[in-house]
Amino acid sequence: MKHLNHILLCLSLLFTSSTFALEQKYHEFVLPVIAAFESDDKAAIASLVYYPLKRRYPIPDIKNEAEFINRFDEVFNDELVAVIASSNIDTDWDKVGWRGIMLNNGVMWVDTEGKIIAVNTQNTKEQTLAKSLIEQGKQSLHASINTFEKPVLDWKTANYHIRVDDLGDGNYRYAVWGINKKPSDKPDMVLLNGDITFEGSGGNHHYTFKNGRYSYVLQVIIIGCDTSPPGWLEVYKDDERLLSEDVISTH
């Protein structure tokens, strides 16, 4: 029940969006962000980021201000900088629940302390880096699963190492090992044809894989409460939940 209650609380707080202009009391959190992009001041922008800033796997998260400045062009190209700098505080930004103020339906998110908590775009430079990392990563995998279009998740829970890959055209593959095994070992189980379900504009979503009466659900948290893990694994037999384990590390 703890995860169900957690989901309901976070979703009720995060994804009940107002249809009105951004309230005046929230302007103080967004205006410094716009100003920093208007002046193209990387150091000022870096000081307004909540770390680690999550990036799409296999791109590593950005851990601190120095790394952010060094990798700035991976996250923000000239077009995105211009979009943020020229954004209208009243019409382009929207308060969405407890901890999120979003730009243009979720391009970027700022919390109610004025910190950038998510950038949900991937520019050409980051895409190129991702392709290089993907090719490197394939070399470390067992031959049975080293062919795919792009990696999606690489997670560890207390007892499992879980990997999800997109084989193309939205065909998601689930592979799992015991925690003490290596990615170069043959997976203990491989499932195909997983479904993805999105929950609101914040990016939170889950993958579901079926194996007869069993369902394997991977809950992915992009924007959540302060205590949220990166996600968790749930295993069901029919409607009975047999297992739930938080993610303790991501790659």
N, C-alpha and C positions, 0 to 999 in steps of 0.2 A: 504493500500500500504506500510505502514512503515515496516511491518514484511516481506513482499515480498522483498522489497529492502534490508532489513537487511540480509535475507537469501542469496540473490544473492551476496551481497558484501562479506559476510563471506565465502561462499562456493567458490567464485572465488579466494579469498585470501588464503583459507586454503587447498583446495583440488586440486590445480593444481601442481602436484608433479614433481620435476625434476628427470630425469632418469640418472643424472650424480652423481659422488661421492660428498659427502658433501663438500661444498665450504670451503676453508681455513678460511674465515672470521667468520664462525660459529663454528670453532673448540674451540674457547675460551669459548663458552657457554657450550659445552658438556664435554670437558676434565676434568673440576673440578668434574663433576658428576661421571664420570667413576673412577676418583682417589679416591673419597670418598667411593665408593663401594669396590674398590680394598683394601683399608685400613680397611674396615668394621667399619667405624667410624660413629656411629649412630647420634652423635651430629652434625657432619659435614654434613651428609645427611639431617638432620632435618633443617639445616640452608639454604638448597638449595631447599626447598619446598615452593610452592605458596599456602597459606592457604585461605580458608579451602580446604583441599584435599578431593575431592569427593570420596565417596565409594558407592558401589551398595546397593540400598535400600533392606532390612531394616537396613543395617549397617549405623550408624551415621557417618557423615563427620568428618574428623580430623581437629580440629580448630586451633592448635598452635604447636610449637616445642615440648613443654613438653609432650603433649598428643601424638604426633607423636612418640617420643622415647618410651613412655610407650606401644604404640600399634604397634610398628615396626614389630613384628613377625606376626601380622595379615595381613600386606600388603606384606612383603618381606620374603619369605622362603629362605633357603640356595641355592636352585636351581636358583631362580630369581636373587639373589645377584650375583651368579657366572656368570650368563648370562650378566648382566650389567657390572660387573667388567672386563670380558674378551671380551667385545664388541669391534669391530674394528671401529674406528672413520670414516673411509672412506667407508666401505661396509655395515655396520649394521645400520647406522644412515642416515636419509634422511630429508632434509628441505622440508616442505609441506606448502607453502604459508607464510602468514604474521606472524603467531604467533605459529608455531609448528615445532619442530624437533623431529621426531619419531624414536624409536628404534624398529627394526624388525616388520615393518608393523603395529605399533601401540601398542605394549606391554607397552611402557612407552613413555610419551611426555615431552619435555623440551621446554620452550619458549626462545625467543631471548634475554632474560635477564639472562639466565642460571638457571631458576627456574623449578623444576619438577611440571608440571601442571596436569598430569593424569597418573594413573597406572591402566591399563585395564585388570588386572588379579585378580583372587580370589583363594587364597590357601586354604588348608584343614582347617587350624585354623579359617579363616574367614568364611568358609562355615559352620563349626560347630556352630559358634556364630550366623550366619544368621538363621540356623534352630531353635535355641533356641528362638531368637527374633520373628520368624514367629509364633511359637506356642503360645508365650505370646500375640502376636497381635491378633490372632484369637479369643481370649477370649473377646476382646473389640468390636467385630463386630456383627451386626445383624445376626441372625441364618440363614437367607436366603443367605448370602454371606460368611460365615465363613469356607467354604470348598474350598480349592484350593491347587495347588502344590507349587507355590511360588508367593510372592507379587512382583509387578513390579514398580508401582508408587503410591505415596500418596501425592497429591497436594492440595493446596488451592490457588484459585484466589480471586479476590475481592468479587465475588458472589457465588462461588461454592467450594465444597469439592469433589475432584475427586479421585477415586481409580481404578487402573488397576491391575488385577491378572492374572497369567498364570494358567489355569486349567489343563494343561498338553498337550503335543503334539502341542504346539503353539496355543492353543485355548485361546485367550485373552478375558477377561471379563472387561467391563467398568461399574462402578457404580458411581452415582453422587447424592449428597445431596445439599440442600441450605446451605449457609455458616453458618447459625445459628443452624443447626441440628448436632446431634452427630453420630459417626460411629455405635453406638448401635441402632440407629433408622433405620427403613426400608428405603433403598435408594429410591429416587424419580424416578430413572430410572436405569435399568440394561440392558446392551447390550452384546451379545456374538459374538464370531467368528471375533474378530478384526484382522486386518492385520498390520504387522510391515514392515517398509521400511527403510533401512540403506542408509546413504548419505556419502560415502567415508570411509576412514580408521580411522577417528578420533573418531568415536563412535556416532556422531549425527544421530538421527533417528526420525521417527514419527509413531504413531499408528493411524489407521483409523477404526472407527466403523460406521456401516450403520444402519439406522432406516427408512425404506421407502425412501423418497426423501431427507432425512436429513443425513448429514455426520458429525461426531464428530472427529476432528483431534487433536491429542496431539503431539506437536512438542517438542522434547527432545534435549536440548543442553548439550553436554558433553564438547566439546571444542569450544569456540566461541570468539567473540570480548569482550573487557573489559566491555562493556555495556549490554552484553547479559543477559537476565533472565535465570533461570534454564530451562524454557520452556514456552509454552503458549497453550491455548485452542482456537481452531477455530471451529465454527459451520457453516455449509453450508446447504442451501436448493437448491438442484441441484448444479448449479455453482455459486450461489450468496452467498457471505459470510454474515452471519447475525450477527456474534459476534466474537470478538477476545479479550482474556483477558490473561495478563501475569500471570505467577505463582509468588506468593508473599511469599510462604513458602512451604518447602518440609519436609517430615518426613522419 
